Amino acid sequence: MSHPFIPVVIGKLPDPTPVVINEGLIARWQQLKSGGQFIIGEIGFSNAVNFLNCWQLWLQHAPSDAQLIFFSNEVNPLSARDLAECLKTYPQFSDLSARLLAKYPVLTPGFHHLDFADGRIRLTLMLGEAVACFNELHLCGDHVLEKQLRNHYIDTWLINGNFPAGLEKSFQLLSKQGTTLYSSESINSTLSGSDTLYKGRKTPWHVYLKKPSKDKHAIIIGAGLGGCFTAQALAKRGWKITLLDAGGEVASGASGNNQAVLYPKLSAFSSPLTAFMLSAYLYAHQIYKNIPTDYCIAELEGIVQLNYSHREAIAQRSMGAWLNAYPELGRLVTIEQILELTGVEVEKDGLFLPLSGWINCQALCHYLIDHPLINFIPHQSISRLENINGLWHVNNHRAETVVITNGYKANQFSQTAHLPLKAIPGQITYVAATLASSKLKIPLCGAGHILPVRQNSHALGATYHQGINSLINTQQDDLINLAKMGELSTSFAKNNAIIDNWQGIRAATPDYLPLVGSVADEEGFLRRFAGLSSNSKRWLPYAGDFYDGLYICAGFGSRGLTTAPLCSEWLASLINDEPSCLPESFIRALSPARFLIKSIIKKSNHSPQSAAARPIAVMKSEAA
């Protein structure tokens, strides 16, 4: 169920007193093994001085290949302007402050994932009430099972002010023997014996008990956006990548659009889809704006979405107050303002999204895999996956880890046949530019879209065909796209002659969220969680039943540019055994196993009540 997004309340300039980092903490960093991690949980990001101090000291004292992972919560964050003003009083951090401010996010509720120092510093800034934010780091919320499932714990807590009431459960679940605490004030709350440890448990069907990888080598099947982003995310973590594709080059399928719109589906109401889309969009924008301009991959000058229908007009009007809270995301614009923004006349008002634009997907994919650890091999038709003695066999290639990223064909294997992917082919039409249409400065969207002139032509589209899993090329599709173009602006006349077209097949899911995570063993998974058929909220103390080393990153529909960057970053962190940069609610919403859970609940009258799930002790031995 959707509910209104509640804007974050922007904070006031804080007391500049930071938590003192002593020599004992630095000594722990110096003793880390090569490639080690140290995790800090902070209550109160405030003026960022604790984070900047840790960042600076980490670079001075920690091993060069170790990673500092910093989870920080703030309920009343400073605006970028106020933060910059505050940090002027800390000249010792001037260089780091500039880097932080360059990536400082739009202050929307939820998790914001930021990387610094080539991945050596990772900040997850969690905006919202502290208890709710840190609850999103739980795996299941059970004080016994959590310890059996969890691989990562907070090494040190930094508390700015008093310890928040209600945080005792997270403190215990996320801490381990040896976890330390630094505070700017005395701790008034007890940290043990809370009855809340038994409340709010959730069956951890989405948790994968991952075996340690013997080597860092992964086979990725599919060289589209999902595959190339995943390849880069793993390669920057030191993984060797064998990237396979059935085509002759990267982005030979649905990711082959050379001028695609970065177009999120924003809403003033929060649901799993809209909340994830917002987080993914902000992360994607950071990725694209930092690609060197000499690659000529993107133009991010914004887009305009016309309120082309009654439904769209209502949706845009509902966003007015929300956009007033976050003007960086967009603003409602009049017909006259749209003329100024786009350069062409329109007959309807709309929504301007300044962080969007267009991207050359083919060039982007080539850029992503330009890495010495990524080996792209074309013309690889793959019909089956087989695991023999812990190694996945993919044609003549072998690896412990396989990631399936080949779009609508991702469920062609026996292990993934249960996944409800649907193919949606469509067509983009290229028309010759005219003097009038060449005035278009940014993408203009409505029921369709048209992009600024590139190589003397405009790209417009796109058509959608349900229930077809093969490419089609029809004159009718070109006519449909021409009609959509004419509805956008009178500047686009009938003498925009058709000069070419392009076809691709999207892969979508029933709930429009992608499939990202471990692939479940269908038979074992259904048996293990059959008890949910009679009560979907029942507590079952079991992790999911998943294939070892088999993952998927697919089902992006027409939003791959928006969602693939964050999805691949999270998946790489899962594969590389790192703490999650996504909240637990997102992980459940994206898990490919969600459809198996839904099938259990829907078939409540047919589920075998006598089927017994294997105990956690057996599962642990399987993952050893």
VOGU-3710 file (C-alpha; in Angstrom, 3 decimals, decimal comma):
1> mshpfipvvi> 0,000/0,000/0,000  1,275/3,448/-0,911  1,463/6,268/1,609  2,695/9,865/1,302  6,441/10,411/1,369  7,222/12,357/4,548  9,907/14,955/3,775  13,014/15,053/5,925  13,128/18,089/8,233  16,236/20,102/7,432
11> gklpdptpvv> 18,316/20,657/10,556  19,912/23,719/12,116  23,626/24,343/12,531  24,810/21,938/15,242  27,105/22,130/18,202  30,522/21,710/16,505  31,876/19,364/19,196  32,804/16,039/17,524  33,274/12,647/19,126  36,928/12,198/20,075
21> inegliarwq> 38,685/9,378/18,208  41,443/7,994/20,439  44,616/6,055/19,775  42,964/2,761/20,661  40,718/2,934/17,620  43,609/3,871/15,359  45,579/0,910/16,707  42,723/-1,422/15,738  42,832/-0,053/12,209  46,571/-0,583/11,975
31> qlksggqfii> 46,141/-4,218/12,997  43,640/-5,011/10,231  44,621/-7,699/7,765  45,113/-6,910/4,109  41,726/-6,456/2,462  39,997/-6,117/5,828  36,924/-4,093/6,706  36,037/-1,905/9,653  32,418/-0,915/10,227  31,308/2,177/12,115
41> geigfsnavn> 27,743/2,940/13,132  27,044/6,581/13,925  23,991/8,124/15,560  23,860/11,710/14,326  25,704/12,591/11,100  25,308/16,242/12,145  28,054/18,375/10,581  29,924/15,354/9,151  33,020/16,067/11,256  33,120/12,577/12,775
51> flncwqlwlq> 32,944/11,055/9,305  35,602/13,376/7,889  37,852/12,769/10,876  37,572/8,995/10,474  38,116/9,316/6,722  41,304/11,324/7,206  42,717/9,093/9,943  41,819/5,963/7,983  43,850/7,089/4,986  46,777/7,812/7,291
61> hapsdaqlif> 46,780/4,645/9,385  44,764/1,768/7,852  46,154/-0,720/5,308  45,937/0,674/1,785  43,559/-2,054/0,622  41,322/-2,047/3,714  37,809/-0,588/3,577  36,072/1,711/6,052  32,307/1,188/5,985  30,434/3,995/7,703
71> fsnevnplsa> 26,708/3,790/8,504  25,443/7,137/9,753  21,938/8,209/10,679  20,497/11,710/10,765  16,902/12,721/11,385  17,446/16,449/10,692  20,236/16,715/8,108  21,887/19,973/7,181  21,280/21,433/3,759  24,296/21,407/1,454
81> rdlaeclkty> 24,666/25,170/1,912  24,582/24,990/5,706  26,935/22,024/5,757  29,426/23,872/3,574  29,219/26,898/5,845  29,697/24,776/8,955  32,705/22,938/7,544  34,542/26,209/6,928  35,411/26,113/10,629  37,359/22,864/10,024
91> pqfsdlsarl> 40,070/23,827/7,521  41,980/20,617/8,294  39,261/18,752/6,365  38,962/21,198/3,445  39,926/18,702/0,743  37,724/15,932/2,100  34,885/18,383/2,737  34,919/19,387/-0,918  34,694/15,749/-1,990  31,816/15,096/0,392
101> lakypvltpg> 29,905/18,179/-0,726  30,376/17,175/-4,385  28,460/13,965/-3,665  26,148/15,245/-0,941  22,732/13,837/-1,872  19,282/15,274/-2,236  18,028/14,876/1,322  15,184/12,459/0,691  14,248/9,876/3,345  16,068/6,568/3,252
111> fhhldfadgr> 19,550/5,265/2,423  22,072/7,194/0,351  25,153/5,234/-0,742  28,342/7,240/-1,370  31,841/5,988/-2,261  35,079/7,875/-1,744  38,816/7,277/-2,180  38,334/4,673/-4,933  36,081/2,589/-2,718  38,287/2,646/0,389
121> irltlmlgea> 35,661/4,761/2,154  31,989/3,820/1,878  29,310/5,960/3,481  25,686/4,902/3,827  23,856/8,014/4,989  20,508/6,982/6,479  18,022/9,837/6,716  15,159/9,335/9,115  14,441/8,324/12,696  17,354/6,331/14,146
131> vacfnelhlc> 15,445/3,239/15,295  13,693/2,820/11,931  16,955/3,298/10,013  19,018/0,823/12,004  16,149/-1,698/11,972  16,725/-1,789/8,203  20,154/-3,310/8,870  18,620/-6,336/10,616  18,433/-9,644/8,778  15,475/-11,037/10,691
141> gdhvlekqlr> 15,269/-9,256/14,046  15,562/-12,429/16,148  18,295/-12,241/18,764  19,323/-15,906/18,342  19,009/-16,433/14,601  20,499/-13,051/13,739  23,816/-14,130/15,265  23,807/-17,307/13,180  23,028/-15,548/9,918  25,063/-12,384/10,271
151> nhyidtwlin> 28,589/-12,055/8,842  29,100/-8,368/9,605  28,837/-6,385/12,825  29,395/-2,808/13,880  32,977/-2,566/15,179  32,532/0,844/16,767  29,554/3,064/17,581  29,802/6,855/17,570  26,992/8,519/19,503  26,433/12,263/19,180
161> gnfpagleks> 24,351/13,195/22,202  22,227/10,821/24,270  21,605/7,235/23,263  18,211/7,211/21,462  15,403/5,426/23,273  14,370/2,250/21,487  17,720/1,610/19,835  18,753/-1,092/22,330  17,627/-3,908/20,054  19,670/-2,711/17,084
171> fqllskqgtt> 22,639/-2,067/19,325  22,615/-5,683/20,517  21,809/-7,298/17,165  24,438/-5,307/15,269  27,202/-5,456/17,896  29,627/-8,256/18,739  32,144/-9,099/21,430  34,718/-6,321/21,314  32,462/-3,658/19,788  33,340/-0,270/21,300
181> lyssesinst> 31,346/2,899/21,808  32,411/6,538/21,712  30,011/9,258/22,801  30,038/13,049/23,098  27,791/12,665/26,167  27,039/10,067/28,811  24,928/7,056/27,846  21,695/7,121/29,784  19,933/4,086/28,276  20,530/0,496/29,313
191> lsgsdtlykg> 21,947/-1,667/26,529  20,839/-5,086/27,740  17,837/-7,057/28,868  15,287/-5,451/26,563  12,047/-7,302/25,882  12,012/-5,766/22,399  14,541/-8,407/21,326  11,622/-10,771/20,774  9,371/-8,359/18,911  9,252/-7,592/15,203
201> rktpwhvylk> 10,870/-10,800/13,973  10,550/-11,572/10,277  11,157/-14,900/8,574  14,495/-14,418/6,743  13,493/-16,181/3,535  15,546/-13,636/1,559  18,848/-14,376/3,348  21,451/-16,421/1,499  24,048/-18,262/3,577  26,922/-17,679/1,227
211> kpskdkhaii> 29,895/-20,018/1,012  33,274/-18,265/1,115  34,663/-17,911/-2,413  37,923/-19,745/-3,011  38,787/-17,418/-5,853  37,464/-14,089/-7,065  36,297/-15,113/-10,517  32,789/-14,673/-11,867  31,099/-15,566/-15,139  28,486/-13,019/-16,195
221> igaglggcft> 25,960/-14,090/-18,819  24,743/-11,083/-20,784  26,594/-7,891/-21,735  23,783/-5,361/-21,484  23,426/-2,671/-18,844  22,902/-5,134/-15,986  25,849/-7,294/-17,001  28,252/-4,437/-17,675  27,409/-2,578/-14,470  27,812/-5,796/-12,476
231> aqalakrgwk> 31,092/-6,586/-14,227  32,482/-3,165/-13,354  31,242/-3,311/-9,753  32,957/-6,665/-9,205  36,109/-5,745/-11,134  36,707/-2,676/-8,995  36,596/-5,092/-6,020  39,382/-7,155/-7,560  37,268/-9,855/-9,218  38,266/-11,407/-12,528
241> itlldaggev> 35,262/-11,290/-14,880  34,421/-13,490/-17,850  31,629/-11,595/-19,614  29,705/-13,690/-22,146  27,078/-12,586/-24,647  25,221/-14,256/-27,495  25,691/-11,209/-29,675  28,757/-9,955/-31,458  29,337/-6,966/-29,194  28,294/-5,492/-25,867
251> asgasgnnqa> 24,800/-3,993/-25,658  23,616/-5,974/-28,653  20,142/-6,480/-27,167  17,715/-4,182/-25,361  20,627/-2,095/-24,050  21,654/-1,136/-27,568  19,765/2,161/-27,624  22,289/4,889/-28,431  20,117/7,714/-27,102  17,947/6,546/-24,219
261> vlypklsafs> 16,138/8,712/-21,688  17,102/8,574/-18,015  13,511/8,643/-16,856  12,489/7,703/-13,327  8,919/7,127/-12,233  8,716/9,543/-9,322  5,733/9,806/-7,021  4,680/11,742/-3,941  3,555/8,423/-2,462  5,862/5,808/-1,000
271> spltafmlsa> 5,603/2,166/-1,996  8,316/-0,464/-2,493  8,468/0,522/-6,167  8,522/4,306/-5,782  10,867/4,293/-2,770  13,361/2,066/-4,569  13,018/4,047/-7,798  13,839/7,295/-6,001  16,937/5,854/-4,303  18,120/4,229/-7,526
281> ylyahqiykn> 17,565/7,407/-9,531  19,642/9,558/-7,193  22,435/6,981/-7,154  22,377/6,647/-10,958  22,594/10,406/-11,397  25,740/10,486/-9,251  27,278/7,727/-11,376  26,486/9,353/-14,710  27,469/12,898/-13,795  30,927/11,667/-12,749
291> iptdyciael> 31,678/9,951/-16,070  34,359/12,059/-17,798  32,784/14,284/-20,438  35,318/13,299/-23,079  33,554/9,913/-23,341  30,496/11,725/-24,793  28,165/9,236/-23,128  25,511/11,465/-21,614  23,787/14,834/-21,624  22,162/15,452/-18,249
301> egivqlnysh> 20,489/18,820/-18,756  17,066/17,628/-17,657  13,871/16,401/-19,304  10,278/17,629/-19,446  7,353/15,277/-18,871  4,084/16,720/-20,224  0,851/16,032/-18,402  -0,428/14,369/-21,544  -3,413/12,664/-19,880  -5,878/13,258/-17,063
311> reaiaqrsmg> -4,164/10,587/-14,997  -0,724/12,124/-15,546  -2,029/15,587/-14,687  -3,411/14,321/-11,377  -0,134/12,531/-10,602  1,900/15,673/-11,298  -0,362/17,926/-9,247  -0,085/15,499/-6,310  3,688/16,040/-6,336  3,519/19,806/-5,846
321> awlnaypelg> 4,092/19,940/-2,084  6,657/17,138/-2,228  8,656/18,913/-4,938  8,570/22,098/-2,878  10,435/20,129/-0,191  12,932/18,783/-2,747  13,324/21,425/-5,487  16,526/19,716/-6,677  14,400/16,818/-7,943  12,081/18,828/-10,129
331> rlvtieqile> 9,386/21,438/-10,456  6,022/21,833/-12,101  6,333/24,084/-15,160  3,925/26,077/-17,326  3,604/26,071/-21,097  5,717/29,235/-21,260  8,414/27,770/-19,013  8,535/24,604/-21,099  9,181/26,694/-24,220  12,122/28,306/-22,452
341> ltgvevekdg> 13,463/24,961/-21,213  13,023/22,894/-24,375  13,086/25,438/-27,193  9,812/24,180/-28,684  6,156/25,104/-28,236  3,791/22,766/-26,413  0,111/22,846/-25,547  0,245/21,369/-22,038  2,140/22,134/-18,881  4,275/19,499/-17,192
351> lflplsgwin> 7,127/18,473/-14,913  10,797/19,409/-15,295  13,333/16,900/-13,936  16,742/18,630/-13,904  18,782/15,545/-12,901  17,664/13,543/-15,944  18,711/13,602/-19,573  19,747/11,122/-22,234  22,508/8,496/-22,334  24,158/6,474/-25,087
361> cqalchylid> 23,708/2,967/-23,669  26,121/1,318/-26,098  28,893/3,784/-25,301  28,095/3,424/-21,594  28,480/-0,357/-21,717  31,826/-0,071/-23,527  32,982/2,420/-20,892  31,908/0,150/-18,021  33,855/-2,889/-19,195  37,026/-0,992/-20,063
371> hplinfiphq> 38,883/-2,682/-17,218  41,878/-5,046/-17,230  40,019/-7,637/-15,134  37,046/-7,867/-17,532  37,304/-10,262/-20,472  34,426/-9,920/-22,932  33,722/-12,966/-25,113  31,043/-12,558/-27,827  29,008/-15,142/-29,777  28,356/-17,302/-26,713
381> sisrlening> 25,011/-19,047/-27,068  24,282/-20,630/-23,677  21,498/-23,164/-23,228  22,234/-24,703/-19,836  23,974/-24,220/-16,508  25,437/-27,146/-14,622  27,169/-27,261/-11,264  29,792/-29,982/-10,868  31,782/-30,241/-7,646  31,099/-26,630/-6,701
391> lwhvnnhrae> 31,924/-25,161/-10,104  29,381/-23,781/-12,532  29,959/-24,950/-16,111  28,965/-22,383/-18,737  29,949/-23,664/-22,172  33,700/-24,215/-21,796  34,061/-21,771/-18,904  34,158/-22,668/-15,194  33,694/-20,572/-12,051  32,235/-20,775/-8,559
401> tvvitngyka> 30,172/-17,664/-9,242  27,741/-17,020/-12,084  25,550/-13,952/-12,573  22,670/-14,175/-15,053  22,055/-10,809/-16,713  20,733/-11,698/-20,166  17,425/-9,855/-19,970  14,239/-11,602/-21,028  16,169/-14,842/-21,550  17,299/-14,957/-17,933
411> nqfsqtahlp> 14,650/-17,569/-17,085  15,610/-19,945/-19,903  17,680/-22,145/-17,573  16,248/-24,925/-15,443  17,386/-23,132/-12,280  15,529/-19,922/-13,207  12,510/-21,261/-15,103  10,164/-20,317/-12,232  10,962/-16,604/-12,498  8,069/-14,629/-14,059
421> lkaipgqity> 9,944/-12,598/-16,646  7,971/-11,317/-19,605  9,368/-10,127/-22,903  8,162/-6,747/-24,198  9,583/-5,886/-27,626  9,425/-2,344/-28,904  10,667/-0,030/-31,597  12,339/3,370/-31,757  12,036/5,467/-34,892  14,644/7,902/-36,215
431> vaatlasskl> 13,402/10,886/-38,198  15,260/13,581/-40,058  15,688/16,856/-38,199  14,059/20,003/-39,532  14,830/23,641/-38,798  11,976/23,774/-36,284  12,624/20,423/-34,576  16,355/21,148/-34,271  15,495/23,775/-31,658  14,690/21,023/-29,148
441> kiplcgaghi> 17,291/21,291/-26,354  16,345/18,475/-23,948  14,192/15,318/-24,158  10,466/15,979/-24,295  8,270/13,188/-22,960  4,573/12,429/-22,932  2,875/9,261/-24,095  6,090/8,900/-26,082  9,317/10,865/-26,228  11,536/12,731/-28,658
451> lpvrqnshal> 15,188/13,529/-28,108  17,359/16,440/-29,259  18,962/16,205/-32,669  21,966/13,915/-32,901  23,704/13,181/-36,194  20,962/15,123/-38,040  18,137/12,970/-36,674  15,765/12,646/-33,730  15,060/9,433/-31,831  11,424/8,987/-30,921
461> gatyhqgins> 9,421/6,218/-29,393  8,737/3,841/-28,151  6,260/1,095/-28,873  5,376/-1,784/-26,542  4,158/-5,232/-27,540  2,942/-7,604/-24,834  3,113/-11,371/-25,201  5,753/-11,456/-27,951  9,305/-12,688/-27,377  10,854/-11,962/-30,749
471> lintqqddli> 12,023/-8,830/-32,509  9,591/-7,167/-34,851  10,102/-4,356/-37,324  6,919/-2,854/-38,615  5,901/0,224/-40,523  2,947/0,447/-38,165  5,297/0,978/-35,210  6,952/3,850/-37,029  3,558/5,428/-37,627  2,651/5,005/-33,946
481> nlakmgelst> 5,859/6,767/-32,931  5,223/9,560/-35,445  1,761/10,074/-33,989  3,226/10,296/-30,464  5,742/12,851/-31,716  2,991/14,993/-33,186  1,152/15,019/-29,870  4,201/16,413/-28,067  4,650/19,642/-30,012  3,546/21,405/-33,164
491> sfaknnaiid> 7,234/22,015/-33,865  7,480/18,416/-34,960  5,872/18,443/-38,390  4,972/15,670/-40,758  8,007/16,458/-42,906  10,239/14,823/-40,280  10,928/11,947/-42,664  11,623/8,450/-41,301  15,232/7,489/-41,937  15,790/4,437/-39,691
501> nwqgiraatp> 14,527/2,459/-36,713  15,807/0,210/-33,938  14,220/-2,685/-32,053  14,847/-4,236/-28,672  13,171/-6,622/-26,246  12,724/-5,459/-22,674  12,414/-7,862/-19,746  9,819/-6,956/-17,124  8,353/-8,516/-13,989  4,730/-8,499/-12,773
511> dylplvgsva> 5,474/-5,955/-10,014  7,839/-3,860/-12,179  10,736/-4,309/-9,754  13,881/-6,011/-11,067  15,154/-9,431/-10,026  18,376/-8,933/-8,080  20,033/-11,407/-5,755  20,564/-15,122/-5,245  18,616/-17,667/-7,278  16,421/-19,910/-5,153
521> deegflrrfa> 16,251/-23,685/-5,502  12,526/-23,759/-6,274  11,710/-27,185/-4,865  13,692/-26,802/-1,667  12,538/-23,235/-1,114  8,846/-24,077/-1,455  9,240/-26,992/0,919  11,156/-24,953/3,471  8,591/-22,168/3,699  5,397/-24,110/3,142
531> glssnskrwl> 4,355/-23,148/6,667  3,706/-19,581/5,472  0,741/-20,847/3,480  -1,524/-20,814/6,528  -0,086/-17,609/8,019  2,010/-15,302/5,873  3,384/-13,531/8,974  4,431/-16,714/10,734  7,908/-16,756/12,234  10,008/-19,504/10,655
541> pyagdfydgl> 13,646/-19,560/11,822  15,180/-20,465/8,474  17,219/-18,679/5,834  16,327/-19,247/2,187  17,277/-22,258/0,089  19,478/-20,911/-2,720  21,887/-22,291/-5,290  25,456/-21,711/-4,185  27,132/-19,032/-6,263  24,222/-18,405/-8,671
551> yicagfgsrg> 22,828/-14,862/-8,947  20,602/-12,863/-11,227  20,354/-9,187/-12,168  17,546/-8,758/-14,695  13,959/-7,604/-15,225  14,639/-3,867/-15,483  11,878/-3,204/-18,019  12,356/0,251/-19,534  14,057/1,634/-16,402  17,456/-0,046/-16,640
561> lttaplcsew> 19,361/3,233/-16,841  17,731/4,267/-13,577  17,919/1,048/-11,571  20,841/-1,026/-12,898  23,647/1,016/-11,242  22,346/0,617/-7,674  21,220/-2,979/-8,226  24,620/-4,055/-9,530  26,460/-2,231/-6,746  24,396/-4,012/-4,110
571> laslindeps> 24,748/-7,379/-5,858  28,526/-6,966/-6,061  28,630/-6,216/-2,337  26,635/-9,394/-1,681  28,918/-11,509/-3,856  32,014/-9,938/-2,304  30,676/-10,554/1,230  30,312/-6,933/2,266  27,697/-5,250/4,464  24,616/-4,295/2,481
581> clpesfiral> 24,225/-0,769/1,155  20,476/-1,344/0,745  17,831/-1,412/3,473  16,404/-4,814/4,327  12,993/-3,828/2,952  14,537/-3,185/-0,482  16,415/-6,487/-0,423  13,164/-8,363/0,167  11,392/-6,331/-2,526  14,110/-7,105/-5,107
591> sparfliksi> 14,769/-10,731/-4,147  13,991/-13,128/-7,000  12,553/-15,475/-4,339  9,717/-13,036/-3,619  7,582/-14,681/-6,274  8,001/-18,089/-4,667  6,869/-16,595/-1,351  3,867/-15,055/-3,092  3,005/-18,382/-4,681  3,053/-20,082/-1,265
601> ikksnhspqs> 0,709/-17,487/0,177  -1,643/-17,502/-2,820  -1,931/-21,283/-2,804  -2,736/-21,479/0,896  -5,365/-24,139/0,396  -3,005/-26,348/-1,558  0,270/-25,962/0,313  1,524/-29,154/2,010  1,215/-28,366/5,712  3,266/-31,379/6,668
611> aaarpiavmk> 6,366/-30,335/4,752  9,134/-29,744/7,268  11,806/-27,139/6,789  15,372/-28,114/7,430  16,799/-26,767/10,685  19,305/-23,976/10,724  22,086/-26,279/11,909  21,831/-28,263/8,666  21,795/-25,091/6,647  24,916/-23,829/8,345
621> seaa> 26,770/-27,009/7,521  25,669/-26,757/3,916  27,153/-23,275/3,721  30,407/-24,194/5,413
//
